[in-house]
Amino acid sequence: MNDITRVLFAAQDGDPTAFERFVQLTIDDVTRFCHYLGDRDHVEDLVQDTYLRALRGLHTFRGDNTAKSWLLTIARRSCADSINSQQRARRTELTRRHHTNHTTLVDTELLLDELPDDQRYAFVLTQLLGYRYGEAAAISDCAVGTIRSRVSRARAHLAHLITQAEQAG
């Protein structure tokens, strides 16, 4: 059992400072995760929402996976909720940028926004945050092969989007 998981179990057992320590140990990963997967203008709100959800659901942690995996699963859900409410606005913004700016400066964040949610999660976890495929599978609650497939499709989709952007410019 790793240190972060031990700290979370201590929080479950009523240690008054354990949850604060848990936040300190995990906040950098949660912030990066929310930055890549959520509404970038509201990263702090997504991080706060993640920890509020974790605190409310503290009793549900059973230790089947690491505490960090459990927390990033909560962060993924928080980001998904945010994405669902903001998706139309982003697509409108991408269309507006395409029509008003014909010089091609590929905006990585907008390209990531164009990936389907499952591909974006898998790509960000493995390629940008450096999680192994097994860890990403645990966070995403799916099989390792599914993560590999999603990353492969994300790469192909991103290559296609970059080619389109270059041809449009």
PyMOL commands that set and color helices and strands:
alter all, ss='L'
color gray80, all
select helices_A, chain A and resi 3-12+18-37+40-56+58-60+67-100+108-114+117-128+133-140+144-168
alter helices_A, ss='H'
color red, helices_A
deselect
rebuild
show_as cartoon
